[in-house]
Amino acid sequence: MKRRHFNALLCAAAGAGSIAPVFAQTAATAANVLVVGDSLSAEYGLRRGSGWVQILQERMIKEGIPARMVNAGISADTTSGGRSRLPALLRLHKPAVVIIELGANDALRGLPLNMTRDNLTAMTRASKVAGAKVVLVGMQVPPNYGSQYTRDFRDLFQQVASAEKVALVPFLLKGVADLPDPTLLFQDDRIHPNEAAQATIANNVWPVLAPLLPKR
């Protein structure tokens, strides 16, 4: 993979933005699925309602699953930021499932891997204590960061998921950032996945999320 595309993978959470809208509740008794993420979740550079979180919401509606997505993605967020805001989100939304999509900005900023691991572990445990099931979303970094760092960063998501016995999406951008020529699936900045990539991203999450959702 060319370096610029690996950088696209890593930097996809780096843009400025704000919390994406909370989607309309599908039913009065719908269970909340809380997404705590960065710009990959927050629809950076996309039309509102065109991102992978909304695609999953539409799929649940189509399949009659009584759940709604609550998108608490914030562009440029780190695991430290997610950890600090998670308690309030858990109290507010009382989610049945928490999707943790964070970590790319930690690597982008050169933060210690132990810090990222500790933050993801703390978020996972807090979510479980609150009664939620957890989906941890894995990311990867370019090889120019060094082969050891690349492996260690990739593996820390599996380590946390295994230790805490929670579900794992191995690589959120599989089929997007790892194509021979992924330029068609990125915005002009070569950093953020474009609208055409969102269905692939949603399909990476769905098989892991679906078994945790309430039955129709």
N, C-alpha and C positions, 0 to 999 in steps of 0.2 A: 504493500500500500504506500502511496506517495505521502511524504511528510505532511503536506498541507491538509490531506484528508484525515490523517491521524490527528492533526491539530483541530480539525473540524469536530472530531469525536470528543476531544478533551474540552474544547472551549464552548461547547454548545450551551453551557449554562452561564456564560459570562456576561451577557447583555443586560442592559438596564430594563426594568419592567416592574410590574406590580402584580398583586394577586389576581389570578384569573377568576372570572365570575363563578359563583357557586351555581350549579345547574339546577333547574327546576325539579322539585321532588316528583317522582313518578307515582307515588301513592302516599296516603297519609301514614301508612305503617312501614314505609320503605326503610330498609337498613342503610346507614351511611357507609360509604367507602371513601375514606379520607386519603388524599394524595398529598404527601409532603415532599415537595420537589423543588427543582430549579427551573431554568428556562426551557428545558426539554418538556416539562409539564405545563409551563405557564404560557404556552402559545406565543413565544417570542417571534415577532415578524410574521405571524400568521393571521388570517381572518379569525375573529372571535368565533369560537364554536367549531373550529376545523381541526383541532388537535386530537391526539390519540386518546386523551381522557374523555372528550366528548364522543368520540367514536365508540368507546366502550359503553358509555351511557346509552347511546342509541341502540347498541346491540342488546343490552339488558332489557330495554323497553320492548324491542322486537321479539325477544324470547320470553317476555312476560316475567322476568326476574324482578322481585320487589326490592330493588336497591337503587340508590342514587349516588353519583360521584360528587364528591366535595373537593374541588380543586384548590388546594392551598399551595400551589407552586409559585415561587418567587424567583425571578431571574437573578443570577449571580449568588444564590444562596449556597452556603457550605453546610457540612454536617453539624458544625457548631451552632450555626444559625437555626437549623432545623431543630436541634436538640433544645434550644432555648425557647422556641415558640411552640413546641409540641404540647406541653402540659395544658396551655390555654385552649389549643385546638381540641384536645381530647375532652376537656370539660364542656366545651361549647357544642361539639358535634356528636359526642358519644358514639364513635364509629364502631361498626361490627368488624370492619377490616381496615387496616392501615397499610398503604403502599408507601414505602420509603424509597424515594428516587433522588438520592444525594450522593456526593462524593467526587464528581468530576472537578468541581472548583477547588476542592482540597488539593488535588494533585496539581492543578493548574497553578496554584499559589505555592506549591512546594511544602505544604504542611506535612508534619510527620505522619507516617502511616499508622502509627500506634494511636494517634489522636483520632484519626478517621475511624479506626476500628472501635475505639472506646465510645465514640459518639454514636455510631450505628448500633452498638450493643446496648447503650443506655436507652436509645429511642425504641429499640425492639422490646426491651424489658418493660419500659413505661407503657407501651401500647398493650402488651399482654396483661400487665397489672390492671389496666383499665378495661379489660375484658375483650379486647380486639384480637383478631387473627392478624398476622403480619405477612406481607409480601415484601421481601428485600429485592431491590433492583440492582443488578450488577452493571458495572461499567469497566472500560478498559482504557489504557493509555498507550501512546505511541512508543515504538521500540527505541526511538532516539533519547528516551529518558533513561536508557540502560536496561539491559535484559533482566537484571535482578529486580529492579524497581517495577518493571512492567509485570513480571510474574507475581511479585508480592502484592501489588495493587489489585490485580485481577483476583488473586486468591483470597484476599481479606473478606470479600463479600461471601464467598463460599464458607469460609471459616466462621463468620458470624452466624450465617444461616444454619450451619450444622450444629454449632455450639448451643444456639438458642432454639433449635428445632422449629424453624419457620420456613416458609416457602421462599424459593429463590427464582428470579428471572436471571439467567446467567449473564446475558448481555443485551441491554435494552436496544442497542442500535444494530443488532444482527440483521443482515440483509440490507443495511443502509450505509454504514461507514466502512464495511469490509468488502464492498464490491470492487471489481477491477477498476471501474471508473464510476465512482459514486457522485460525480458532479451534478447529475440530473436530479439527485435527491437532496441537494443542499441549496439554501438560499444563495443569493449573489455574493454574500460575505464569505462563502465557503466554510462557514462555521455552524450555522443552525440548520437542521433538517427542514425541508420545505413541506408544503402541504401534501405533495405526492408521496412523501415518506411516512405520513402519519398512520396510514392503514397498516403498513408493515410493522411499525412500532406497536400499534394496538394488538396486532396478531402475535407479537412476541410476549405480551403481557397476559392475554386472555387465557391461554391454557393453564397458566399458573393461578390466576385469579378465580376462574370459574368454579373450581371445586370448593372454594371458600365462601361462595355467595349463598344466600338463602334460596331455598327451592321455590319455584313458582307456585 
